[in-house]
């Protein structure tokens, strides 16, 4: 899926070496953390793709700290890297540090999560998913799933990290769609920071407070959904039956849960951005212009196709 007016930039193939560079390129990459299977797959994709592309990678894991990301970026500036790529923990607070990078004359790529800045010239391009559309897909699935079920229908929501772009956009996209049916009620919505452990803990609190009223769980990622499944089963309820579960990511574990009937639908969010990132780095160094936003094509999967697709998951 590509935004209107932009040229599609698809998944690149192994021919990336054909993009020539006159010298060794050094990329400084600030990863936000390792909070989930999705994030670990994303990191592996970046590291492996840098090796394949012949790019020197300076990698820093911020462990969910924006301040650590700032420290890493300043280190990259001091080391005079050619390009800086950032997967931001949150979307706000980036203008001052990005201005420092711009003044140093280093191009910036925003990867996976977006940033809110008033000056879009502070970065070259964003490469990642359309989180708002992911929320819309989840909402459309729910409307179809519940089309013959009378309301009220109670929904609980496991949000990701507060102020991160996937949390904000998935929440808003989901609400835009379900607003068309007034008897779909969001009972509780709380952050669980994209982790299995917090997903379980927050779902336990939902069940204590709203046990008999919960019909649907919308989880902003698979790890939180897996934790929620544990909490649901602990109270003797059947995930996927007593509580419809919709998640986002598309990890192998989520597909296995769909095969078992414990997750009803998963909206895909592709973590394998490494080759796209390396292509963008080489094109920037080659003086080419890139679209401001490169959005990868993604789908939604249900129990009907889970068994056929589970072995195709690469993460």
Short mmCIF file of the C-alpha atoms (twelve columns), coordinates in Angstrom:
data_MODEL
# 
_entry.id   MODEL 
# 
loop_
_atom_site.group_PDB 
_atom_site.id 
_atom_site.type_symbol 
_atom_site.label_atom_id 
_atom_site.label_alt_id 
_atom_site.label_comp_id 
_atom_site.label_asym_id 
_atom_site.label_seq_id 
_atom_site.Cartn_x 
_atom_site.Cartn_y 
_atom_site.Cartn_z 
_atom_site.pdbx_PDB_model_num 
ATOM 1   C CA . UNK A 1   0.000   0.000   0.000  1 
ATOM 2   C CA . UNK A 2   1.431   3.377   -0.958 1 
ATOM 3   C CA . UNK A 3   0.236   6.851   -0.160 1 
ATOM 4   C CA . UNK A 4   -1.402  8.702   -2.991 1 
ATOM 5   C CA . UNK A 5   1.020   10.551  -5.188 1 
ATOM 6   C CA . UNK A 6   4.028   8.510   -4.139 1 
ATOM 7   C CA . UNK A 7   5.990   6.077   -6.247 1 
ATOM 8   C CA . UNK A 8   5.736   2.493   -4.961 1 
ATOM 9   C CA . UNK A 9   8.945   1.184   -3.481 1 
ATOM 10  C CA . UNK A 10  8.474   -2.546  -2.958 1 
ATOM 11  C CA . UNK A 11  10.391  -5.206  -1.145 1 
ATOM 12  C CA . UNK A 12  13.819  -5.300  -2.739 1 
ATOM 13  C CA . UNK A 13  15.520  -8.464  -3.889 1 
ATOM 14  C CA . UNK A 14  19.064  -9.698  -3.557 1 
ATOM 15  C CA . UNK A 15  20.127  -7.461  -6.435 1 
ATOM 16  C CA . UNK A 16  20.750  -4.638  -3.975 1 
ATOM 17  C CA . UNK A 17  24.473  -4.888  -4.723 1 
ATOM 18  C CA . UNK A 18  23.746  -3.376  -8.132 1 
ATOM 19  C CA . UNK A 19  23.331  0.009   -6.459 1 
ATOM 20  C CA . UNK A 20  26.928  1.150   -6.645 1 
ATOM 21  C CA . UNK A 21  28.804  3.188   -4.083 1 
ATOM 22  C CA . UNK A 22  32.243  4.681   -4.557 1 
ATOM 23  C CA . UNK A 23  33.344  3.897   -0.991 1 
ATOM 24  C CA . UNK A 24  32.383  2.035   2.162  1 
ATOM 25  C CA . UNK A 25  29.173  3.415   3.675  1 
ATOM 26  C CA . UNK A 26  28.703  3.641   7.440  1 
ATOM 27  C CA . UNK A 27  25.183  3.621   8.866  1 
ATOM 28  C CA . UNK A 28  24.426  4.550   12.459 1 
ATOM 29  C CA . UNK A 29  21.212  2.850   13.570 1 
ATOM 30  C CA . UNK A 30  19.318  3.631   16.789 1 
ATOM 31  C CA . UNK A 31  16.927  0.799   17.597 1 
ATOM 32  C CA . UNK A 32  14.306  1.558   20.227 1 
ATOM 33  C CA . UNK A 33  14.531  -1.744  22.121 1 
ATOM 34  C CA . UNK A 34  13.923  -5.490  22.102 1 
ATOM 35  C CA . UNK A 35  10.495  -5.638  23.699 1 
ATOM 36  C CA . UNK A 36  8.874   -8.219  21.441 1 
ATOM 37  C CA . UNK A 37  9.397   -10.997 18.917 1 
ATOM 38  C CA . UNK A 38  8.523   -8.451  16.230 1 
ATOM 39  C CA . UNK A 39  11.262  -6.073  17.373 1 
ATOM 40  C CA . UNK A 40  13.865  -8.829  17.572 1 
ATOM 41  C CA . UNK A 41  12.983  -9.890  14.018 1 
ATOM 42  C CA . UNK A 42  13.257  -6.263  12.923 1 
ATOM 43  C CA . UNK A 43  16.735  -5.970  14.460 1 
ATOM 44  C CA . UNK A 44  17.906  -9.223  12.871 1 
ATOM 45  C CA . UNK A 45  16.658  -8.019  9.483  1 
ATOM 46  C CA . UNK A 46  18.638  -4.777  9.756  1 
ATOM 47  C CA . UNK A 47  21.858  -6.496  10.874 1 
ATOM 48  C CA . UNK A 48  21.690  -9.241  8.233  1 
ATOM 49  C CA . UNK A 49  20.766  -6.818  5.448  1 
ATOM 50  C CA . UNK A 50  23.651  -4.483  6.293  1 
ATOM 51  C CA . UNK A 51  26.080  -7.402  5.942  1 
ATOM 52  C CA . UNK A 52  24.539  -8.451  2.651  1 
ATOM 53  C CA . UNK A 53  24.633  -4.902  1.311  1 
ATOM 54  C CA . UNK A 54  28.249  -4.344  2.376  1 
ATOM 55  C CA . UNK A 55  27.333  -1.455  4.679  1 
ATOM 56  C CA . UNK A 56  29.183  -0.904  7.957  1 
ATOM 57  C CA . UNK A 57  26.531  -0.830  10.703 1 
ATOM 58  C CA . UNK A 58  26.932  0.914   14.044 1 
ATOM 59  C CA . UNK A 59  24.019  -0.466  16.066 1 
ATOM 60  C CA . UNK A 60  22.703  0.886   19.375 1 
ATOM 61  C CA . UNK A 61  19.774  -0.548  21.379 1 
ATOM 62  C CA . UNK A 62  18.030  2.202   23.372 1 
ATOM 63  C CA . UNK A 63  16.131  -0.197  25.655 1 
ATOM 64  C CA . UNK A 64  12.939  1.888   25.396 1 
ATOM 65  C CA . UNK A 65  14.687  5.142   26.364 1 
ATOM 66  C CA . UNK A 66  14.442  8.212   24.157 1 
ATOM 67  C CA . UNK A 67  17.325  9.746   26.105 1 
ATOM 68  C CA . UNK A 68  19.519  6.777   25.171 1 
ATOM 69  C CA . UNK A 69  18.509  7.305   21.547 1 
ATOM 70  C CA . UNK A 70  19.666  10.908  21.771 1 
ATOM 71  C CA . UNK A 71  22.999  9.739   23.228 1 
ATOM 72  C CA . UNK A 72  23.445  7.212   20.426 1 
ATOM 73  C CA . UNK A 73  22.651  9.786   17.746 1 
ATOM 74  C CA . UNK A 74  25.170  12.255  19.172 1 
ATOM 75  C CA . UNK A 75  27.732  9.450   19.177 1 
ATOM 76  C CA . UNK A 76  26.968  8.775   15.508 1 
ATOM 77  C CA . UNK A 77  27.495  12.473  14.749 1 
ATOM 78  C CA . UNK A 78  30.872  12.412  16.517 1 
ATOM 79  C CA . UNK A 79  31.884  9.319   14.544 1 
ATOM 80  C CA . UNK A 80  30.884  11.086  11.307 1 
ATOM 81  C CA . UNK A 81  28.704  8.288   9.943  1 
ATOM 82  C CA . UNK A 82  27.287  8.702   6.438  1 
ATOM 83  C CA . UNK A 83  23.619  8.114   7.301  1 
ATOM 84  C CA . UNK A 84  21.641  7.841   10.540 1 
ATOM 85  C CA . UNK A 85  18.538  5.662   10.835 1 
ATOM 86  C CA . UNK A 86  16.200  5.872   13.815 1 
ATOM 87  C CA . UNK A 87  13.365  3.662   15.042 1 
ATOM 88  C CA . UNK A 88  11.936  6.099   17.600 1 
ATOM 89  C CA . UNK A 89  10.567  5.011   20.982 1 
ATOM 90  C CA . UNK A 90  7.956   7.791   20.925 1 
ATOM 91  C CA . UNK A 91  6.880   10.223  18.234 1 
ATOM 92  C CA . UNK A 92  7.352   13.557  20.042 1 
ATOM 93  C CA . UNK A 93  10.445  15.473  21.179 1 
ATOM 94  C CA . UNK A 94  12.631  14.866  18.130 1 
ATOM 95  C CA . UNK A 95  13.128  18.304  16.570 1 
ATOM 96  C CA . UNK A 96  16.155  19.470  18.616 1 
ATOM 97  C CA . UNK A 97  18.229  16.321  18.094 1 
ATOM 98  C CA . UNK A 98  17.267  16.060  14.419 1 
ATOM 99  C CA . UNK A 99  18.333  19.677  13.977 1 
ATOM 100 C CA . UNK A 100 21.734  18.729  15.417 1 
ATOM 101 C CA . UNK A 101 22.005  15.954  12.845 1 
ATOM 102 C CA . UNK A 102 20.969  18.289  10.025 1 
ATOM 103 C CA . UNK A 103 23.570  20.855  11.069 1 
ATOM 104 C CA . UNK A 104 26.172  18.079  10.948 1 
ATOM 105 C CA . UNK A 105 25.146  17.411  7.350  1 
ATOM 106 C CA . UNK A 106 24.095  13.798  7.930  1 
ATOM 107 C CA . UNK A 107 20.914  12.511  6.225  1 
ATOM 108 C CA . UNK A 108 18.346  10.758  8.452  1 
ATOM 109 C CA . UNK A 109 15.981  7.879   7.728  1 
ATOM 110 C CA . UNK A 110 13.066  7.216   10.088 1 
ATOM 111 C CA . UNK A 111 12.330  3.483   10.256 1 
ATOM 112 C CA . UNK A 112 9.226   1.646   11.496 1 
ATOM 113 C CA . UNK A 113 7.774   4.321   13.802 1 
ATOM 114 C CA . UNK A 114 7.195   7.900   12.695 1 
ATOM 115 C CA . UNK A 115 8.088   11.201  14.372 1 
ATOM 116 C CA . UNK A 116 6.066   14.379  14.836 1 
ATOM 117 C CA . UNK A 117 8.134   17.320  13.611 1 
ATOM 118 C CA . UNK A 118 7.089   20.667  12.144 1 
ATOM 119 C CA . UNK A 119 10.024  20.678  9.704  1 
ATOM 120 C CA . UNK A 120 9.870   17.630  7.452  1 
ATOM 121 C CA . UNK A 121 13.290  18.467  5.979  1 
ATOM 122 C CA . UNK A 122 14.844  17.120  9.190  1 
ATOM 123 C CA . UNK A 123 14.670  13.620  7.715  1 
ATOM 124 C CA . UNK A 124 14.856  12.217  4.189  1 
ATOM 125 C CA . UNK A 125 12.208  9.488   4.290  1 
ATOM 126 C CA . UNK A 126 10.115  7.260   6.523  1 
ATOM 127 C CA . UNK A 127 10.120  3.500   5.834  1 
ATOM 128 C CA . UNK A 128 7.506   1.389   7.556  1 
ATOM 129 C CA . UNK A 129 3.877   0.471   7.971  1 
ATOM 130 C CA . UNK A 130 0.655   2.459   7.884  1 
ATOM 131 C CA . UNK A 131 -0.350  2.009   11.522 1 
ATOM 132 C CA . UNK A 132 -3.577  3.951   11.099 1 
ATOM 133 C CA . UNK A 133 -4.681  1.607   8.355  1 
ATOM 134 C CA . UNK A 134 -3.761  -1.352  10.561 1 
ATOM 135 C CA . UNK A 135 -6.231  -0.074  13.138 1 
ATOM 136 C CA . UNK A 136 -8.842  0.372   10.425 1 
ATOM 137 C CA . UNK A 137 -8.327  -3.213  9.247  1 
ATOM 138 C CA . UNK A 138 -8.852  -4.473  12.787 1 
ATOM 139 C CA . UNK A 139 -12.048 -2.438  13.045 1 
ATOM 140 C CA . UNK A 140 -13.370 -3.672  9.702  1 
ATOM 141 C CA . UNK A 141 -12.767 -7.270  10.730 1 
ATOM 142 C CA . UNK A 142 -14.664 -6.694  13.974 1 
ATOM 143 C CA . UNK A 143 -17.643 -5.141  12.177 1 
ATOM 144 C CA . UNK A 144 -17.830 -8.159  9.873  1 
ATOM 145 C CA . UNK A 145 -17.326 -10.639 12.703 1 
ATOM 146 C CA . UNK A 146 -20.095 -9.068  14.787 1 
ATOM 147 C CA . UNK A 147 -22.512 -8.187  11.994 1 
ATOM 148 C CA . UNK A 148 -25.123 -10.689 13.190 1 
ATOM 149 C CA . UNK A 149 -24.458 -10.299 16.922 1 
ATOM 150 C CA . UNK A 150 -26.742 -7.868  18.763 1 
ATOM 151 C CA . UNK A 151 -25.173 -5.306  21.074 1 
ATOM 152 C CA . UNK A 152 -24.000 -4.053  23.359 1 
ATOM 153 C CA . UNK A 153 -20.582 -5.520  22.564 1 
ATOM 154 C CA . UNK A 154 -17.885 -4.781  25.120 1 
ATOM 155 C CA . UNK A 155 -14.323 -4.182  23.902 1 
ATOM 156 C CA . UNK A 156 -11.073 -3.929  25.846 1 
ATOM 157 C CA . UNK A 157 -7.898  -2.621  24.258 1 
ATOM 158 C CA . UNK A 158 -4.259  -3.320  25.049 1 
ATOM 159 C CA . UNK A 159 -2.294  -0.307  23.858 1 
ATOM 160 C CA . UNK A 160 1.417   -0.251  23.164 1 
ATOM 161 C CA . UNK A 161 3.856   2.376   24.458 1 
ATOM 162 C CA . UNK A 162 2.232   5.725   25.241 1 
ATOM 163 C CA . UNK A 163 2.937   8.361   22.541 1 
ATOM 164 C CA . UNK A 164 4.469   5.849   20.132 1 
ATOM 165 C CA . UNK A 165 3.133   6.168   16.595 1 
ATOM 166 C CA . UNK A 166 1.768   2.584   16.369 1 
ATOM 167 C CA . UNK A 167 -0.167  3.088   19.606 1 
ATOM 168 C CA . UNK A 168 -1.638  6.432   18.593 1 
ATOM 169 C CA . UNK A 169 -2.475  5.440   15.017 1 
ATOM 170 C CA . UNK A 170 -3.788  1.905   15.657 1 
ATOM 171 C CA . UNK A 171 -6.055  3.251   18.390 1 
ATOM 172 C CA . UNK A 172 -7.411  6.066   16.228 1 
ATOM 173 C CA . UNK A 173 -7.836  3.943   13.084 1 
ATOM 174 C CA . UNK A 174 -9.734  1.294   15.044 1 
ATOM 175 C CA . UNK A 175 -12.045 3.872   16.595 1 
ATOM 176 C CA . UNK A 176 -12.768 5.523   13.257 1 
ATOM 177 C CA . UNK A 177 -14.210 2.272   11.904 1 
ATOM 178 C CA . UNK A 178 -16.140 1.001   14.924 1 
ATOM 179 C CA . UNK A 179 -17.744 4.421   15.407 1 
ATOM 180 C CA . UNK A 180 -20.198 3.414   12.659 1 
ATOM 181 C CA . UNK A 181 -21.870 1.085   15.158 1 
ATOM 182 C CA . UNK A 182 -22.904 2.753   18.410 1 
ATOM 183 C CA . UNK A 183 -23.379 -0.489  20.342 1 
ATOM 184 C CA . UNK A 184 -19.663 -1.327  20.113 1 
ATOM 185 C CA . UNK A 185 -18.365 -0.002  23.423 1 
ATOM 186 C CA . UNK A 186 -14.721 0.327   24.465 1 
ATOM 187 C CA . UNK A 187 -14.864 -0.552  28.150 1 
ATOM 188 C CA . UNK A 188 -11.189 -0.216  29.032 1 
ATOM 189 C CA . UNK A 189 -8.054  0.862   27.129 1 
ATOM 190 C CA . UNK A 190 -4.659  0.815   28.825 1 
ATOM 191 C CA . UNK A 191 -0.988  0.671   27.798 1 
ATOM 192 C CA . UNK A 192 0.928   -2.602  28.159 1 
ATOM 193 C CA . UNK A 193 4.109   -1.464  26.367 1 
ATOM 194 C CA . UNK A 194 4.046   -4.148  23.668 1 
ATOM 195 C CA . UNK A 195 5.278   -6.875  26.072 1 
ATOM 196 C CA . UNK A 196 3.804   -10.278 26.889 1 
ATOM 197 C CA . UNK A 197 4.227   -9.787  30.627 1 
ATOM 198 C CA . UNK A 198 2.397   -6.463  30.747 1 
ATOM 199 C CA . UNK A 199 -0.239  -7.721  28.340 1 
ATOM 200 C CA . UNK A 200 -1.022  -10.504 30.794 1 
ATOM 201 C CA . UNK A 201 -1.026  -8.180  33.802 1 
ATOM 202 C CA . UNK A 202 -3.295  -5.563  32.211 1 
ATOM 203 C CA . UNK A 203 -5.668  -8.216  30.868 1 
ATOM 204 C CA . UNK A 204 -5.908  -9.679  34.378 1 
ATOM 205 C CA . UNK A 205 -7.022  -6.265  35.617 1 
ATOM 206 C CA . UNK A 206 -9.581  -5.987  32.796 1 
ATOM 207 C CA . UNK A 207 -11.025 -9.382  33.724 1 
ATOM 208 C CA . UNK A 208 -11.259 -8.457  37.384 1 
ATOM 209 C CA . UNK A 209 -13.086 -5.231  36.585 1 
ATOM 210 C CA . UNK A 210 -15.233 -6.205  33.576 1 
ATOM 211 C CA . UNK A 211 -15.242 -10.015 33.490 1 
ATOM 212 C CA . UNK A 212 -18.804 -10.617 32.327 1 
ATOM 213 C CA . UNK A 213 -18.885 -7.668  29.921 1 
ATOM 214 C CA . UNK A 214 -15.840 -8.372  27.723 1 
ATOM 215 C CA . UNK A 215 -16.678 -9.701  24.277 1 
ATOM 216 C CA . UNK A 216 -13.635 -8.502  22.313 1 
ATOM 217 C CA . UNK A 217 -9.943  -7.820  22.874 1 
ATOM 218 C CA . UNK A 218 -8.060  -5.564  20.464 1 
ATOM 219 C CA . UNK A 219 -4.330  -5.880  21.133 1 
ATOM 220 C CA . UNK A 220 -1.859  -3.502  19.496 1 
ATOM 221 C CA . UNK A 221 0.653   -6.337  19.073 1 
ATOM 222 C CA . UNK A 222 0.987   -10.109 19.247 1 
ATOM 223 C CA . UNK A 223 3.110   -10.307 22.389 1 
ATOM 224 C CA . UNK A 224 0.472   -8.502  24.457 1 
ATOM 225 C CA . UNK A 225 -2.213  -10.752 22.936 1 
ATOM 226 C CA . UNK A 226 -0.241  -13.857 23.949 1 
ATOM 227 C CA . UNK A 227 -0.033  -12.584 27.515 1 
ATOM 228 C CA . UNK A 228 -3.750  -11.799 27.467 1 
ATOM 229 C CA . UNK A 229 -4.527  -15.356 26.339 1 
ATOM 230 C CA . UNK A 230 -2.788  -16.664 29.458 1 
ATOM 231 C CA . UNK A 231 -4.866  -14.348 31.641 1 
ATOM 232 C CA . UNK A 232 -8.113  -15.329 29.907 1 
ATOM 233 C CA . UNK A 233 -7.439  -19.030 30.329 1 
ATOM 234 C CA . UNK A 234 -6.567  -18.573 33.988 1 
ATOM 235 C CA . UNK A 235 -10.144 -17.485 34.719 1 
ATOM 236 C CA . UNK A 236 -11.640 -20.402 32.810 1 
ATOM 237 C CA . UNK A 237 -12.656 -18.518 29.667 1 
ATOM 238 C CA . UNK A 238 -11.880 -19.603 26.115 1 
ATOM 239 C CA . UNK A 239 -9.807  -17.120 24.090 1 
ATOM 240 C CA . UNK A 240 -11.078 -16.832 20.542 1 
ATOM 241 C CA . UNK A 241 -14.521 -18.121 21.573 1 
ATOM 242 C CA . UNK A 242 -15.716 -16.422 24.754 1 
ATOM 243 C CA . UNK A 243 -13.587 -13.387 23.891 1 
ATOM 244 C CA . UNK A 244 -12.839 -12.530 20.253 1 
ATOM 245 C CA . UNK A 245 -9.164  -11.572 19.919 1 
ATOM 246 C CA . UNK A 246 -7.775  -9.301  17.205 1 
ATOM 247 C CA . UNK A 247 -4.044  -8.595  17.205 1 
ATOM 248 C CA . UNK A 248 -1.432  -6.810  15.115 1 
ATOM 249 C CA . UNK A 249 1.971   -8.049  13.876 1 
ATOM 250 C CA . UNK A 250 1.731   -11.505 12.295 1 
ATOM 251 C CA . UNK A 251 4.383   -13.450 14.192 1 
ATOM 252 C CA . UNK A 252 4.587   -17.228 13.886 1 
ATOM 253 C CA . UNK A 253 3.348   -17.556 17.482 1 
ATOM 254 C CA . UNK A 254 0.202   -15.583 16.675 1 
ATOM 255 C CA . UNK A 255 -0.467  -17.827 13.671 1 
ATOM 256 C CA . UNK A 256 -0.049  -20.880 15.882 1 
ATOM 257 C CA . UNK A 257 -2.637  -19.387 18.242 1 
ATOM 258 C CA . UNK A 258 -4.989  -18.841 15.284 1 
ATOM 259 C CA . UNK A 259 -4.550  -22.488 14.286 1 
ATOM 260 C CA . UNK A 260 -5.528  -23.436 17.845 1 
ATOM 261 C CA . UNK A 261 -8.547  -21.116 17.643 1 
ATOM 262 C CA . UNK A 262 -7.301  -18.773 20.363 1 
ATOM 263 C CA . UNK A 263 -6.792  -15.694 18.158 1 
ATOM 264 C CA . UNK A 264 -9.426  -14.789 15.583 1 
ATOM 265 C CA . UNK A 265 -7.542  -12.381 13.310 1 
ATOM 266 C CA . UNK A 266 -4.100  -10.828 12.969 1 
ATOM 267 C CA . UNK A 267 -3.337  -7.635  11.059 1 
ATOM 268 C CA . UNK A 268 0.071   -7.906  9.421  1 
ATOM 269 C CA . UNK A 269 2.879   -5.498  10.302 1 
ATOM 270 C CA . UNK A 270 6.065   -6.489  8.514  1 
ATOM 271 C CA . UNK A 271 9.289   -6.179  10.581 1 
ATOM 272 C CA . UNK A 272 11.601  -7.242  7.754  1 
ATOM 273 C CA . UNK A 273 12.585  -3.723  6.748  1 
ATOM 274 C CA . UNK A 274 16.333  -4.274  6.546  1 
ATOM 275 C CA . UNK A 275 16.753  -4.577  2.789  1 
ATOM 276 C CA . UNK A 276 14.477  -1.597  2.176  1 
ATOM 277 C CA . UNK A 277 16.525  0.423   4.650  1 
ATOM 278 C CA . UNK A 278 19.826  -0.528  3.028  1 
ATOM 279 C CA . UNK A 279 18.489  0.277   -0.425 1 
ATOM 280 C CA . UNK A 280 17.428  3.705   0.817  1 
ATOM 281 C CA . UNK A 281 20.858  4.305   2.368  1 
ATOM 282 C CA . UNK A 282 22.626  3.465   -0.891 1 
ATOM 283 C CA . UNK A 283 20.243  5.580   -2.947 1 
ATOM 284 C CA . UNK A 284 20.743  8.572   -0.646 1 
ATOM 285 C CA . UNK A 285 24.515  8.180   -0.930 1 
ATOM 286 C CA . UNK A 286 24.103  7.921   -4.697 1 
ATOM 287 C CA . UNK A 287 22.310  11.270  -4.807 1 
ATOM 288 C CA . UNK A 288 18.879  9.878   -5.668 1 
ATOM 289 C CA . UNK A 289 15.617  11.414  -4.484 1 
ATOM 290 C CA . UNK A 290 13.312  9.275   -2.353 1 
ATOM 291 C CA . UNK A 291 9.596   9.626   -1.617 1 
ATOM 292 C CA . UNK A 292 8.917   11.153  1.788  1 
ATOM 293 C CA . UNK A 293 7.117   8.032   2.917  1 
ATOM 294 C CA . UNK A 294 7.632   4.426   1.841  1 
ATOM 295 C CA . UNK A 295 4.776   2.237   3.092  1 
ATOM 296 C CA . UNK A 296 5.041   -1.518  2.674  1 
ATOM 297 C CA . UNK A 297 2.101   -3.632  1.442  1 
ATOM 298 C CA . UNK A 298 0.478   -5.680  4.215  1 
ATOM 299 C CA . UNK A 299 -2.601  -7.844  4.760  1 
ATOM 300 C CA . UNK A 300 -4.895  -9.271  7.437  1 
ATOM 301 C CA . UNK A 301 -5.126  -12.976 8.266  1 
ATOM 302 C CA . UNK A 302 -7.906  -14.975 9.906  1 
ATOM 303 C CA . UNK A 303 -8.330  -18.476 11.306 1 
ATOM 304 C CA . UNK A 304 -9.532  -19.638 7.880  1 
ATOM 305 C CA . UNK A 305 -6.046  -19.274 6.381  1 
ATOM 306 C CA . UNK A 306 -3.834  -19.646 9.465  1 
ATOM 307 C CA . UNK A 307 -2.953  -23.314 9.034  1 
ATOM 308 C CA . UNK A 308 -1.975  -22.762 5.402  1 
ATOM 309 C CA . UNK A 309 0.132   -19.703 6.185  1 
ATOM 310 C CA . UNK A 310 1.777   -20.541 9.522  1 
ATOM 311 C CA . UNK A 311 4.843   -22.183 7.990  1 
ATOM 312 C CA . UNK A 312 5.370   -19.192 5.720  1 
ATOM 313 C CA . UNK A 313 6.024   -16.847 8.637  1 
ATOM 314 C CA . UNK A 314 9.675   -15.835 8.786  1 
ATOM 315 C CA . UNK A 315 9.543   -14.377 12.284 1 
# 
